[in-house]
Amino acid sequence: MNFAGSATGSSVNGLSAPARVLIVDDSVVARTIITRMVESFDGFKVSATVSSVAAALDHLAHAIVDIILLDIEMPGIDGLTALPSLLEAGAGARILIVSTACEEGGAAAVRALALGAADTLVKPAAGNLANRFSEALHERLVRLTARPGHPAPSGSVTQIVPRADFDVVAIGASTGGIHALSQLLGALPPEFETPILITQHLPTSFMCYFAAQLEIIARRPCDVAIDHIRIRPGRIIIAPGDGHLLCVKVRDGGAIRLGREPAVSGCLPSVDPMLESVTRVYGERALAIVLSGMGRDGMHGARNLYEVGGTVLVQDRASSVVWGMPGAIATSGNATAVMTPVSMAAFLSASVSGA
C-alpha cells in the first residue's frame, strides 16, 4: 500500500482532536517502539499501552479510543479470542491487528478480518520495527480514521419488495468487507441457491484460505475463479487476487472469464468490471451488493446495473469500516437500498420465501 505522508490531524482523519490509539501487546519493547511511532504521527496520540486483553478491557471501561492496535499471541486470552469482546467494549473503535502471526496469506489474518478486525499488519522482529513498518502503520492509521465527506443519502430507500427471480448475486468489498461478508453469508438460509460472485480486494496469497473460510461461513461450496468455470446454483465464486471476475454467456447459462485489463479504479481485481459484465449477461435479473471499502470501486458498474433495472444494495455508513465504496454509490443516487449486512441477508432470505 502507498504511504500517504504526514499531515495535520484534521486533514488526516477529519477529527477536531487527535485520534486516540490503544496499544495491546505483551512485549514491552514492541509497546515502547510503537508508542514512539504513533506519537510521531500528526493527528494521533496514544491513549494507553497495556500488556493483556484484561487490561485493555479495563481501559475501555472508562476511556474512549478510536483505534486499537492488537497483538494476537499473548499470554492468557489471545487477540483473536478477545476480538468480539474488544469490539463491543470499544464501541466503534477500529481494531488493527499488528502481529507476527499475520503473515501474508496466513489463516490468522483472514480469520481476524472475518471476526471484525478492520485491517491487519505484519509485525516484524523487535529489531526491525522501523522504516517500512512505520510507514505501513501510519498508512493504516490514516485510512482507518478517515471520515469520508459523503452526507447521508436523503432519499435512500431502506425497505424494498423482495423478488424471487434473481439469477445472480454479485458482491464487491474492500476494507472491512470480510466481516460484512461473514455477517451476510452466515445469515443466508440453505435454501437460498442463487449463484454468488464475490470480488474482495485481497492479495493473491490470501485467496485459498479466504475461499475456505467463506465455504464454512456460508455453508456452501466456494471456488476461486478460473477461466471457463460455470456459474451454478448454490455455489460461490470469488475473484482471484490477480484478475477481474467477468461473466460471459454460454449455451446453458453463464460462465467466468478472467480479465486483467486496467480498471477505472486501478484495482486488481476490481468490482466495476464484474458488475459491468453481470449487467451485460443478466440485466435486470441481477442483484449487486457493495460492502465496506475505501475508494469508489464499483460505482460505475453499479450505475450500469441500476440503469437497466437491476437491484443495487449498499452497506449503510454506521456498520461500514470505511463508507467509501458504498457511500459513493448511495450519494450518486444509484442505490436501490442502503442496508446493514444482516438486513441484506434478510432481504435475500425473503426472496426465497416470497415474503
Secondary structure as a PSIPRED ss2 file (coil, helix, strand):
# PSIPRED VFORMAT (PSIPRED V4.0)

   1 M C   1.000  0.000  0.000
   2 N C   1.000  0.000  0.000
   3 F C   1.000  0.000  0.000
   4 A C   1.000  0.000  0.000
   5 G C   1.000  0.000  0.000
   6 S C   1.000  0.000  0.000
   7 A C   1.000  0.000  0.000
   8 T C   1.000  0.000  0.000
   9 G H   0.000  1.000  0.000
  10 S H   0.000  1.000  0.000
  11 S H   0.000  1.000  0.000
  12 V H   0.000  1.000  0.000
  13 N H   0.000  1.000  0.000
  14 G C   1.000  0.000  0.000
  15 L C   1.000  0.000  0.000
  16 S C   1.000  0.000  0.000
  17 A C   1.000  0.000  0.000
  18 P C   1.000  0.000  0.000
  19 A E   0.000  0.000  1.000
  20 R E   0.000  0.000  1.000
  21 V E   0.000  0.000  1.000
  22 L E   0.000  0.000  1.000
  23 I E   0.000  0.000  1.000
  24 V E   0.000  0.000  1.000
  25 D C   1.000  0.000  0.000
  26 D C   1.000  0.000  0.000
  27 S C   1.000  0.000  0.000
  28 V H   0.000  1.000  0.000
  29 V H   0.000  1.000  0.000
  30 A H   0.000  1.000  0.000
  31 R H   0.000  1.000  0.000
  32 T H   0.000  1.000  0.000
  33 I H   0.000  1.000  0.000
  34 I H   0.000  1.000  0.000
  35 T H   0.000  1.000  0.000
  36 R H   0.000  1.000  0.000
  37 M H   0.000  1.000  0.000
  38 V H   0.000  1.000  0.000
  39 E H   0.000  1.000  0.000
  40 S H   0.000  1.000  0.000
  41 F C   1.000  0.000  0.000
  42 D C   1.000  0.000  0.000
  43 G C   1.000  0.000  0.000
  44 F E   0.000  0.000  1.000
  45 K E   0.000  0.000  1.000
  46 V E   0.000  0.000  1.000
  47 S E   0.000  0.000  1.000
  48 A E   0.000  0.000  1.000
  49 T E   0.000  0.000  1.000
  50 V E   0.000  0.000  1.000
  51 S C   1.000  0.000  0.000
  52 S C   1.000  0.000  0.000
  53 V H   0.000  1.000  0.000
  54 A H   0.000  1.000  0.000
  55 A H   0.000  1.000  0.000
  56 A H   0.000  1.000  0.000
  57 L H   0.000  1.000  0.000
  58 D H   0.000  1.000  0.000
  59 H H   0.000  1.000  0.000
  60 L H   0.000  1.000  0.000
  61 A C   1.000  0.000  0.000
  62 H C   1.000  0.000  0.000
  63 A C   1.000  0.000  0.000
  64 I C   1.000  0.000  0.000
  65 V C   1.000  0.000  0.000
  66 D C   1.000  0.000  0.000
  67 I E   0.000  0.000  1.000
  68 I E   0.000  0.000  1.000
  69 L E   0.000  0.000  1.000
  70 L E   0.000  0.000  1.000
  71 D C   1.000  0.000  0.000
  72 I C   1.000  0.000  0.000
  73 E C   1.000  0.000  0.000
  74 M C   1.000  0.000  0.000
  75 P C   1.000  0.000  0.000
  76 G C   1.000  0.000  0.000
  77 I C   1.000  0.000  0.000
  78 D C   1.000  0.000  0.000
  79 G H   0.000  1.000  0.000
  80 L H   0.000  1.000  0.000
  81 T H   0.000  1.000  0.000
  82 A H   0.000  1.000  0.000
  83 L H   0.000  1.000  0.000
  84 P H   0.000  1.000  0.000
  85 S H   0.000  1.000  0.000
  86 L H   0.000  1.000  0.000
  87 L H   0.000  1.000  0.000
  88 E H   0.000  1.000  0.000
  89 A H   0.000  1.000  0.000
  90 G H   0.000  1.000  0.000
  91 A C   1.000  0.000  0.000
  92 G C   1.000  0.000  0.000
  93 A C   1.000  0.000  0.000
  94 R E   0.000  0.000  1.000
  95 I E   0.000  0.000  1.000
  96 L E   0.000  0.000  1.000
  97 I E   0.000  0.000  1.000
  98 V E   0.000  0.000  1.000
  99 S E   0.000  0.000  1.000
 100 T C   1.000  0.000  0.000
 101 A C   1.000  0.000  0.000
 102 C C   1.000  0.000  0.000
 103 E C   1.000  0.000  0.000
 104 E C   1.000  0.000  0.000
 105 G C   1.000  0.000  0.000
 106 G C   1.000  0.000  0.000
 107 A H   0.000  1.000  0.000
 108 A H   0.000  1.000  0.000
 109 A H   0.000  1.000  0.000
 110 V H   0.000  1.000  0.000
 111 R H   0.000  1.000  0.000
 112 A H   0.000  1.000  0.000
 113 L H   0.000  1.000  0.000
 114 A H   0.000  1.000  0.000
 115 L H   0.000  1.000  0.000
 116 G C   1.000  0.000  0.000
 117 A C   1.000  0.000  0.000
 118 A C   1.000  0.000  0.000
 119 D E   0.000  0.000  1.000
 120 T E   0.000  0.000  1.000
 121 L E   0.000  0.000  1.000
 122 V E   0.000  0.000  1.000
 123 K C   1.000  0.000  0.000
 124 P C   1.000  0.000  0.000
 125 A C   1.000  0.000  0.000
 126 A H   0.000  1.000  0.000
 127 G H   0.000  1.000  0.000
 128 N H   0.000  1.000  0.000
 129 L C   1.000  0.000  0.000
 130 A C   1.000  0.000  0.000
 131 N C   1.000  0.000  0.000
 132 R H   0.000  1.000  0.000
 133 F H   0.000  1.000  0.000
 134 S H   0.000  1.000  0.000
 135 E H   0.000  1.000  0.000
 136 A H   0.000  1.000  0.000
 137 L H   0.000  1.000  0.000
 138 H H   0.000  1.000  0.000
 139 E H   0.000  1.000  0.000
 140 R H   0.000  1.000  0.000
 141 L H   0.000  1.000  0.000
 142 V H   0.000  1.000  0.000
 143 R H   0.000  1.000  0.000
 144 L H   0.000  1.000  0.000
 145 T H   0.000  1.000  0.000
 146 A C   1.000  0.000  0.000
 147 R C   1.000  0.000  0.000
 148 P C   1.000  0.000  0.000
 149 G C   1.000  0.000  0.000
 150 H C   1.000  0.000  0.000
 151 P C   1.000  0.000  0.000
 152 A C   1.000  0.000  0.000
 153 P C   1.000  0.000  0.000
 154 S C   1.000  0.000  0.000
 155 G C   1.000  0.000  0.000
 156 S C   1.000  0.000  0.000
 157 V C   1.000  0.000  0.000
 158 T C   1.000  0.000  0.000
 159 Q C   1.000  0.000  0.000
 160 I C   1.000  0.000  0.000
 161 V C   1.000  0.000  0.000
 162 P C   1.000  0.000  0.000
 163 R C   1.000  0.000  0.000
 164 A C   1.000  0.000  0.000
 165 D C   1.000  0.000  0.000
 166 F C   1.000  0.000  0.000
 167 D C   1.000  0.000  0.000
 168 V E   0.000  0.000  1.000
 169 V E   0.000  0.000  1.000
 170 A E   0.000  0.000  1.000
 171 I E   0.000  0.000  1.000
 172 G E   0.000  0.000  1.000
 173 A E   0.000  0.000  1.000
 174 S C   1.000  0.000  0.000
 175 T C   1.000  0.000  0.000
 176 G C   1.000  0.000  0.000
 177 G H   0.000  1.000  0.000
 178 I H   0.000  1.000  0.000
 179 H H   0.000  1.000  0.000
 180 A H   0.000  1.000  0.000
 181 L H   0.000  1.000  0.000
 182 S H   0.000  1.000  0.000
 183 Q H   0.000  1.000  0.000
 184 L H   0.000  1.000  0.000
 185 L H   0.000  1.000  0.000
 186 G H   0.000  1.000  0.000
 187 A C   1.000  0.000  0.000
 188 L C   1.000  0.000  0.000
 189 P C   1.000  0.000  0.000
 190 P C   1.000  0.000  0.000
 191 E C   1.000  0.000  0.000
 192 F C   1.000  0.000  0.000
 193 E C   1.000  0.000  0.000
 194 T C   1.000  0.000  0.000
 195 P C   1.000  0.000  0.000
 196 I E   0.000  0.000  1.000
 197 L E   0.000  0.000  1.000
 198 I E   0.000  0.000  1.000
 199 T E   0.000  0.000  1.000
 200 Q E   0.000  0.000  1.000
 201 H C   1.000  0.000  0.000
 202 L C   1.000  0.000  0.000
 203 P C   1.000  0.000  0.000
 204 T H   0.000  1.000  0.000
 205 S H   0.000  1.000  0.000
 206 F H   0.000  1.000  0.000
 207 M H   0.000  1.000  0.000
 208 C H   0.000  1.000  0.000
 209 Y H   0.000  1.000  0.000
 210 F H   0.000  1.000  0.000
 211 A H   0.000  1.000  0.000
 212 A H   0.000  1.000  0.000
 213 Q H   0.000  1.000  0.000
 214 L H   0.000  1.000  0.000
 215 E H   0.000  1.000  0.000
 216 I H   0.000  1.000  0.000
 217 I H   0.000  1.000  0.000
 218 A H   0.000  1.000  0.000
 219 R C   1.000  0.000  0.000
 220 R C   1.000  0.000  0.000
 221 P C   1.000  0.000  0.000
 222 C E   0.000  0.000  1.000
 223 D E   0.000  0.000  1.000
 224 V E   0.000  0.000  1.000
 225 A C   1.000  0.000  0.000
 226 I C   1.000  0.000  0.000
 227 D C   1.000  0.000  0.000
 228 H C   1.000  0.000  0.000
 229 I C   1.000  0.000  0.000
 230 R E   0.000  0.000  1.000
 231 I C   1.000  0.000  0.000
 232 R C   1.000  0.000  0.000
 233 P C   1.000  0.000  0.000
 234 G C   1.000  0.000  0.000
 235 R C   1.000  0.000  0.000
 236 I E   0.000  0.000  1.000
 237 I E   0.000  0.000  1.000
 238 I E   0.000  0.000  1.000
 239 A C   1.000  0.000  0.000
 240 P C   1.000  0.000  0.000
 241 G C   1.000  0.000  0.000
 242 D C   1.000  0.000  0.000
 243 G C   1.000  0.000  0.000
 244 H E   0.000  0.000  1.000
 245 L E   0.000  0.000  1.000
 246 L E   0.000  0.000  1.000
 247 C E   0.000  0.000  1.000
 248 V E   0.000  0.000  1.000
 249 K E   0.000  0.000  1.000
 250 V E   0.000  0.000  1.000
 251 R C   1.000  0.000  0.000
 252 D C   1.000  0.000  0.000
 253 G E   0.000  0.000  1.000
 254 G E   0.000  0.000  1.000
 255 A E   0.000  0.000  1.000
 256 I E   0.000  0.000  1.000
 257 R E   0.000  0.000  1.000
 258 L E   0.000  0.000  1.000
 259 G E   0.000  0.000  1.000
 260 R C   1.000  0.000  0.000
 261 E C   1.000  0.000  0.000
 262 P C   1.000  0.000  0.000
 263 A C   1.000  0.000  0.000
 264 V C   1.000  0.000  0.000
 265 S C   1.000  0.000  0.000
 266 G C   1.000  0.000  0.000
 267 C C   1.000  0.000  0.000
 268 L C   1.000  0.000  0.000
 269 P C   1.000  0.000  0.000
 270 S C   1.000  0.000  0.000
 271 V H   0.000  1.000  0.000
 272 D H   0.000  1.000  0.000
 273 P H   0.000  1.000  0.000
 274 M H   0.000  1.000  0.000
 275 L H   0.000  1.000  0.000
 276 E H   0.000  1.000  0.000
 277 S H   0.000  1.000  0.000
 278 V H   0.000  1.000  0.000
 279 T H   0.000  1.000  0.000
 280 R H   0.000  1.000  0.000
 281 V H   0.000  1.000  0.000
 282 Y H   0.000  1.000  0.000
 283 G H   0.000  1.000  0.000
 284 E H   0.000  1.000  0.000
 285 R H   0.000  1.000  0.000
 286 A E   0.000  0.000  1.000
 287 L E   0.000  0.000  1.000
 288 A E   0.000  0.000  1.000
 289 I E   0.000  0.000  1.000
 290 V E   0.000  0.000  1.000
 291 L C   1.000  0.000  0.000
 292 S C   1.000  0.000  0.000
 293 G E   0.000  0.000  1.000
 294 M C   1.000  0.000  0.000
 295 G C   1.000  0.000  0.000
 296 R C   1.000  0.000  0.000
 297 D C   1.000  0.000  0.000
 298 G C   1.000  0.000  0.000
 299 M H   0.000  1.000  0.000
 300 H H   0.000  1.000  0.000
 301 G H   0.000  1.000  0.000
 302 A H   0.000  1.000  0.000
 303 R H   0.000  1.000  0.000
 304 N H   0.000  1.000  0.000
 305 L H   0.000  1.000  0.000
 306 Y H   0.000  1.000  0.000
 307 E H   0.000  1.000  0.000
 308 V C   1.000  0.000  0.000
 309 G C   1.000  0.000  0.000
 310 G C   1.000  0.000  0.000
 311 T E   0.000  0.000  1.000
 312 V E   0.000  0.000  1.000
 313 L E   0.000  0.000  1.000
 314 V E   0.000  0.000  1.000
 315 Q E   0.000  0.000  1.000
 316 D C   1.000  0.000  0.000
 317 R C   1.000  0.000  0.000
 318 A C   1.000  0.000  0.000
 319 S C   1.000  0.000  0.000
 320 S C   1.000  0.000  0.000
 321 V C   1.000  0.000  0.000
 322 V C   1.000  0.000  0.000
 323 W E   0.000  0.000  1.000
 324 G C   1.000  0.000  0.000
 325 M H   0.000  1.000  0.000
 326 P H   0.000  1.000  0.000
 327 G H   0.000  1.000  0.000
 328 A H   0.000  1.000  0.000
 329 I H   0.000  1.000  0.000
 330 A H   0.000  1.000  0.000
 331 T H   0.000  1.000  0.000
 332 S C   1.000  0.000  0.000
 333 G C   1.000  0.000  0.000
 334 N C   1.000  0.000  0.000
 335 A C   1.000  0.000  0.000
 336 T C   1.000  0.000  0.000
 337 A E   0.000  0.000  1.000
 338 V E   0.000  0.000  1.000
 339 M E   0.000  0.000  1.000
 340 T C   1.000  0.000  0.000
 341 P H   0.000  1.000  0.000
 342 V H   0.000  1.000  0.000
 343 S H   0.000  1.000  0.000
 344 M H   0.000  1.000  0.000
 345 A H   0.000  1.000  0.000
 346 A H   0.000  1.000  0.000
 347 F H   0.000  1.000  0.000
 348 L H   0.000  1.000  0.000
 349 S H   0.000  1.000  0.000
 350 A H   0.000  1.000  0.000
 351 S H   0.000  1.000  0.000
 352 V H   0.000  1.000  0.000
 353 S H   0.000  1.000  0.000
 354 G C   1.000  0.000  0.000
 355 A C   1.000  0.000  0.000
